[in-house]
Amino acid sequence: MTTYKELFGKYVQNVASDPTSTDAEGQIWYNSTSGTFKTALGLYGAWTSANQLNTARGYLAGAGTQTASLAFGGKTTVAVNSTELYNGTSWTVGGNLTTARYGLAGAGTQTSALGFGGYGPPLYNSTELYNGTSWTAGGNLATARNGLGGCGLQTAGLAFGGNTGVASAATEKYNGSTWTSGGSLNTARRYGLAGAGTQTSALAFGGYVTALSGATEKYDGTSWTNSNSLNTARNYLAGCGTQTAALAFGGQASPGNTGATELFNGTTWTSNPTSLATARVGLSGAGVQTSALTFGGFTTAVVATTEQWTQSVTVPVAGSWSSGGNMNTARYSGASAGTQTAALGFGGYGPTNSNKTESYNGSAWTAVNVMNTARYVLGGVGTQTAALGFAGYNYPPSFFNNTESWNGTSWTTVNTMNTSRSGIGSAGIQTAALGFGGAGPSASAATESWNGSVWTTLPASMNTARGAMGSTGTQTAALAFGGTPYRNATESWNGSAWTNVNSLTTPRQNLGSFGTQTSAAAFGAQASPSGPTGPAATELWNGTSWTTNPTGLTTARAATKGAGTVSAGLAFFGQPASIATELWTGPSTTLNYKTLTTS
């Protein structure tokens, strides 16, 4: 028998903690702390959110790669002919299909694509060719059908299965101008099977026969042979890749929609540990097994959701919240400055207007000198020893433009803002700050800049007037998101103008935030008019789009504030008046560890 040392040139290592280097992939070691033998597995796949389609739709077709994809056709409430192109970051509108339809199939690349079959009504046999700009007619399928599978190239396409009114097993091959008959599938199926590969080396999987099917078949250019079935039987799923390295994802399973993702190695399907973030049916996809894209589909309504698939030797670890030291005074709608281990909280309400200031050292809060003006829903920027507080509100009704500067020991009143308001957004540092939005009492879009001495009203206002938003960044690179009344709009500031960017997943107001313009977190808030406390949900911004973290705040609350970064943050304050503090540990990666057992 060959020993481990003979295979790898060394004995099994005895370690107190698991190795973290990717060099550990495929190695075996003994963890003396847990008393187990362990290894690090190979490639691990995960889906991440990307920018959405311009037109939400389901039962659409796709072609191309992860960074050069094509989406076309589909259904909103009716069949559509719209085409969109993806460049790895965002979708742009392309030339429309000649015939609006859904349940069609696609093949080829972004600049040389093939679309065929589908339903309008009626059932279609028409074929269209895309050149990167516009569609033109090609030769018709012999069999009109929808919900069919497709793969290959524009000049060497393959169509198989689908619904003609009954389940079809028909296979047709395309040479760039005409379709000819190929060998039939062994299992006739309709309503959404998926395909991968080429005209002479294809894979067909899933669909509906007399029930949801996981049946998988391989094509050699002439005939189909049965292979091992999907682990999850389903139809209207999506697929991509090759005959020996395919990817299957999404679809309708039993019960309901699924986000299940499976990988095919030429022989068997393996279920991936993580699924699509959004389970859906009637989605489409493009790419290969190690780098794919999926877009569109139907949940309870059509969606524009786009997700990217990547594989790595590491496993993503979601961000998480844990308890920190409690504040001394319960309140909400205060302001914040600093970092996770050196924070400042000031102002707020609970049960009266507050001027209290507290300093946090990473484990405990200490009461320090109070502000000159008691107020809440004010703006705050800076550090624990050099902060700025401005604007705000005091009950009975009074809107403030007061500004105060903190030197680490005490507050000093300095020059006022030009516009009195509450619920203001804030970004920057003590000597270079930005104040924007708010209400006084009507919603404001005004932007003001602070140079360390005076406030200047800037000519560029926000696109959406609002208060009680999340905000972060610097004087020349700020981000604003959410706000009254229950908004999800996000705007980015470049030092001279505001630009609308991708929206929060959940519309909300009175939310907490920390981070930078390109890496931010949003948490807590009021997410509906039903009550003062909102979801615990945490969303993360990567400079392009928002994604929802799997876990949220331990204590759901609104009117909270934050300090720190997406790697290490802090949340405090909250409505109802709260003393709770939570520490945020940002997303990370780890090796794909597995404990070895005997059986």
N, C-alpha and C positions, 0 to 999 in steps of 0.2 A: 504494500500500500504506500502510495506517495504521501509524504508528510508535508505539513504547512511550510516548514523550513526549506524543504527541497523545492517547493513551488515558488516561494517568495524570498528565499535567502536569509531569513531570520525567524526566530521563534515568536510565538504569540506573546505580545507585550502585556505586562501587568501595569495598569495605570489607575490613578485615583479619579481622574475625570476624562471624559471623552475628548479626543483630539478635535481641533477645529479647522485644521488645514485641509484643503481639498485633496491633498496627497493621501489622505486616509481613505479615499474612495476605494472600495473593494478589499480593504484590509480587515483583519479580525484582531480584536484585542479583548483583554479581560478587564472589566471595570471593577476594581476592588471595593469601591464605595457601594455600588448596587449589587455586587456579587453576581454579575452576569457577563456572558460573552456577547460582544456586540460587533456590528459592522456598519459601514456607510455604503448605502446603495448607490446605484448609478443615477441616470437622469430622472429628474422630477419635473413634472409639468404644472403650470399654473396659468390661470386667466387673469388679466388685468383690464380695467376699463380704459376705453379710448374715446375720442370725439365721436359724437352721434351723427347718424345719417341726417341729411336735410329733410327727407321725407320719411316719416315713420310708416312702416308697411311690413306685411308678412307674405309668405309664400312667394318670395322673390328668388331670383337666380344670381349666381356670382361666378367670377373667374379671376385668375391672376394669382398674386402672391400677397404676403402680409403687408408689404410696403408699396405694392402697386396693384390694388384690387379694383374690381368692377362690380357694381351692384345694379341690377336692372329688372324692370317689371315688378310684379307683385300686386298686393291688394291693400287698400286703405279700407274704405267701405265698398269701393268698386275697383275694378282692374285699372292699373296705372301703366304708363309707358315710360316713366322717368328713369334716367340713367345717372349714376354718380360714380366718380373716380376717387380713390383713396391713395394718398401719397405717403402713408406711414404716420401721418399726423392728423390730417383733416380730409373731409369729403368736399368735393366740388361737383357742380352740375355739369353733365355731359349731354350729348345729343339724345333725343328721345327715340325709343323703339317706334317702328312704323305702326305696330299693332299692340295696343294695351292688353296685357294678359297676366295671369298669375298661375302658379303651379307649373311653370315652365322649367326647363333645364338649361344649364350653361356649361361652356367649356372654353379653353384657350387662355389668353393673356389679356391684360388691360388694353392693349393696343391692337389686338388681333383676336377678338372673341367671337363666340358662336352662341346664339340663343335659339331654342327650338321647342315646339309643342306648347302646351298651356291651355288656359281656359279664359273666356271673356265674359259671358258665353259668346259663341259656342266653343266646343273643343277645337283646337288648332293643330294643323300639321305644318304650318309655315315655319321657315327658318330665316333668321336674320344674321348678317355679318357686321361686326363693328371694327372700325379702323383706327380707333382712338378718338374719333371726332363724331362720326355719324354711322347710322345703321343703313344697310342695303339688303334687299331680298336675296335669299339663296334658294336652293332647291327644296321642295317640300318632302317631309317625312311620308312614307307610305301609309303609316298608321297615325291618325290624329289621336292625341292623348294628353292628359295632364298628370301631375304627380309622378312624372317619370324620373329616372336617373340619367346622369350624363357625365362624361369625362373626356379627356383627350385634348386635341388642338383644333384650331379653326379649320385646318386642312386635313385633319385626321380625327374626327369626332366620333363619339359612340353614344347611342341612345338605347335605353333598355327599360322594360317594365312600364308601369303606369296604369292609368285608368282610361279605358275606352268606353266605359259604361259597364264593363266587366274587367276583372283583373287580366292584365296583359303580360305575356312572357316574351313579346317580340323584341328583337335586337336589330338595330340598324347602324350601318357604318357610313360615315360621310367622308368624301374625298376632296372637299372644298367647293363642290358644285352640286353633287347629287348624292342621294342616300341609296344604299343597297342592303339587302337582307343579310343578317348574320345569324348564327345559331341561337336558338331560344333559351331563355333562362329555364332552369330545372323547376323553379317555383314561380308560377305566375303571381304577380303582386301589383297592387295599386295603392293610391293614396300615400305617396311620399317615401320611396326608398332613396338611398343615397349612393354615391359612387365615388371612386378614386382611381387614379392610374391613367393609362394610355389606351389607345384603340386596340393594341395587341397584347396588353397586359393590364387588365382592368379588374376592379373589385366592386361588387354590388352587395349592399347590406341594408337590413331593416325593411320597413314597409308594412303593408297590411295585406293579408291573404284572406282568411276567414276570421282572423284575429290579428292583433299586433304581432309582428314577426321580428326575430333576430337573425333570420337566415342569411348566411353569407355565401357568395359564390365568386369564383375566379374565372376570368375569361382570357383565353390565349390567342385571340384573334379569329378563332373559328368556333369554339364551343365553350360552354360553361361547365365547371365542376364544383361540387359542394365543398365547403370548408366549415370550420368551427363557427358557431353562431355567436352573435353579440351576447354579452352578459345581461343586458337590459333590452328586451324586445320593445320596439317602438317604431313609429312612422313619423313622416315629416321632420326627420332629423337632418343634420348637415354632415358632410364629410369632405376630406381632402387628403392629399398625399399620394402614395404609390401603392401598388398591389402588395408589396412586402413591408411597407411602413406607412400605414394609413391611420387616420384620426377620425373618430365618430363622436358627435356631440349634440346635445339638446334633443328635442323631439317630444312627441306625445307617448308617454308610457302608461302604465296602469298602477296607481291612479294618477291622472293629471299630467301636467308638463314636467319634464325633467331637464336638469342641467348636466346629467351624467356624461362623463367624457371617457372614452375607451381608446386604447392604442392597439394596433394590429401589427404583428411581427412577421407576417407571411403565413402563420399557422394558427395562432390563437389571439383572442382579444383579452387585454388586461385592463381592468377598471382603474382609472387614475384616482388618487385619494381625494382630490378636490374637483369640484364641478364648476360649471359656468356660474357667475355671480347672479345672473338672471335666467332662471329656468324658462324655456319657451319652446314653442312649436312653430314650424314654418319659417325657420331662420335659414340663412345661407352662409357659405364659408368659402375661403380660399387659402392657398398656401400648401405647406408640407407638414409632416408629422412634428417636426421640431420648431416650426415657426408659422403659426396660422392666424387667421382673422375670421371672426364671425360677426354678422350684422343683421339687423332687422328681426322680424318674428312677431309672435303673438303670445301675450300672457293672458290677461283678461281683455286686452285691447292691443292694437298694433303698437309696436315700439320701434324706436330709432337706435336702440342700444347697439353699441359696437364693443367687442372685447378682443384683446390680443392674447395669443397663446405662445408661451415660450417654455423651453426646457433648460434645466440647469442641474448641476450636481448638488445645489443647495435648495433648501426648502424655505419658503417665506414664513416669517413669524409675524403675526398681526400685532399692532400696537395694543397696549393694555393700560388700564387705570388701577391704581392701588391707593389705599388710605394714607394721608399725611397728617401732620399735627393740626388740631382744630384751632380756628381763630378764637380770639378772646371775646369778640362781640358779634353776634348774629346779625346779618344784614344782607341786602341785595342791591344790585345796580350801583356798586362802587366802581372805582377805577383802579388800574393796575400798572405796574412797571417792573422791569427786572427780569430775572431768570428763575429757573426751578429752585435753585439753592440760595438765591439772594433776591427775594421778591419784596414788593411794597404794595399794600392795599390801602386805599384811602377813600373817604367819603362813603356814600351809600345811604340806605334807609332801613330802619328796623330797631325799634318800632316808631322812631321819629327820624327827621333829617339828621344825618350824622356828619361830623367833621373829624371822626377818629381816624388815626393812621396806625397801621401795624406793619412790622418788618418780619420777614420770614428767613430763617437761616438754613433751610433744607429739612428741618425736623420740627421746629417750633416757632410760633408767632409771639412777638413782643410788642406791647403797646408803646408807641413813641409820641412825639409832640403832634398835636392836632392841627388841622387846617384852620385858616382864618375864617372861611365861609363854609358852613354846613350845607351839603347838597348831595344830590344823587343823579344818576344818568349823566355823568360828566365824562370828559375825555381825559386820558392819561397816557403819557409816554415816558421813556427814559430808563434809568437804572435805579437800583435801590438807594444809591447815594446822590443821584442827580436826576430828579424827576420833574415833570411838569403836569399840573392839573388845570383844566380849563372848561368853561361853559358849565352846563348842568341846570338843575331844577331844584326848587325848594317848595315844599307844601306848607301853607297855602300857596296858590299859584304864583310863582315868580321864576322867570327864565333869566339865566345868568350869562354874562360874557366875561366874568372875572377870570383872571389867570393867576396861578400861584406856582412858585418855584421852590423846590425842595433841595437842600444842600447836604442831606444825610442826617441833619439834626433838627432843622426847623423849616417852616414854610414862610415865604415872603411874597407879598402881593406885588405883582408886576403889571405891565400894560394889558389892557383889556382887548378882547376880540372885537371885531367890527359889528358882528351880528350875535345877539343873545339867542341861545338855543340849548335844547337838551337832547339826549340820545345821540350825541355827535360821534362820528367816526374819528379815529385818531391813528397817527403813524409818526415815526421818527424818534428823535432824542430831545433832550432838554433845550439844546441850542439850535435845533433845526427840525421843527415839527410841522405837521400838517393836520388841520381840522376840516372835516367835510360832512355834509349832510346834516341831519338832526331835525328838530322841530321847534318852532317858536312863535305861536303854537302850531301853525301849519307846516307841512313837510318842506324841508329846505334841500337844495342841491348845491348850495354855495360852498366854495373851497377857499380856505385861508391858509397862508403860509407864515410861520414864525421863524425869525432869524436870530432869536436869543434876546431881542429887545422889543420888537413890535410885530404885530400881525398885519399882513397885507392880503386884501381880497384879490384872488386871482381871477382872470377873465374866463377861465374854463370851469364850468360847473359840471356836476355829475350828470349822467344821462337820466338817472332815475332819482327823483327827490324822495328821501326816506330818512327815518331815524331808527334807533335801536338795532343797528346792524353789527355784524362782526367786521373787524378791521385789523390790519397789520401792515408791516413794512416800514419804509423810510420816507423821508420828505419827497424824494424823487422816484420812488418805486414802491407804491402802496397798493393795497388790495382791499376792496369793500365787498361784502356779501350778505345776503339776507336783508332783514329789516322790515319795518312796518309798511303796509299791512301784510304780513305773512308772505314775504317775497323770497325767491331763490336766485334773483339776478345777481351776477358777479361783475364787478368792474375793476379794471387795472389802470393805474396811474403811472405815467412815464416822466412826470416832472412838468408837463405842460398840458396834457389832455387825458381825459378818461375814455377808456375803450371797453365796450361790452365783451365779455368772454363767456365761457361755458358756465352754466348755472349750477347751483347746489342741487343735490338729489332731492332734498326735502325743503320746501318753502318754510321759512321760520323767521321769527323776530326775537329780540332780547337774547341773543346767543353769545357764547364765549368764544374766544379765539386767541391764537398765538402763532408765531412763525414769521415768515418773510413773504414777499410778493410771489415767489416761485415755489415755496414749500410751506403751506399753512394748514392749520387745523381749525375746524368749527365744531362746537359741541354744545349740548344742552339746548335751551330755548323754548319758546312757545311755538308749537307747530300747528295749532288750530285755535279757533276762538273759544274752545270748550273750557279752558281753564288756565290758571297762571303758570302751572308747571308744564314743561314740555318733555320731549323725548330725551333719552340719555344718548341718543345716536351721535357718533363722532364721524365726521367726514374729513378726508385729507385731500389737499390740493397739490398737484405736482407741477404747477406752472401752466398746465394745459386743461386739465379736467379734474372733477371731484370724484372720489370713490368713497364708499361707505366702509368704515372699519368694522370687522365682525363683532367687536364688543364696544359698548359705550360706557358712559359714566356709571359708576356704582350707584349714585344717587341722581335720579332724573330731576332736573330743575331748570328754571329759566333765570334770566338776569344774572348770569354768572360772569366771571372775568377770568382771564388767563395771563400767564407769563411764561416766557421760555421759547423753545423751538419744537419742531416736529420730532426731534430726537429725544428731548427731555423737557417736558412742560409741566405746568401747574394750573389747576382750576380751583377757584375759591369764590366766595359770595354765592348767593342763590336765593330764589324765591320759591316757597316761603323762606323768610329770613333764616339764613343758614350759617353755621360755623364750620361746616365740613370742608376739608381740603383734600384734593385728590392729586396724586402724582401720575404723570403720563410717561410711559416708556414707549418710544416710537417703534415702528416696524423694523424688522431686521431679518437676517437669514441665518440658517443653521444647516449643517450637513443632514442628509436624509438618513438618520440613524435607525437601526433595527436591532432589537434584542434577539439573539439566536436561541432557539429552543430545540429540544428533541421531540420526536413524535414517532 
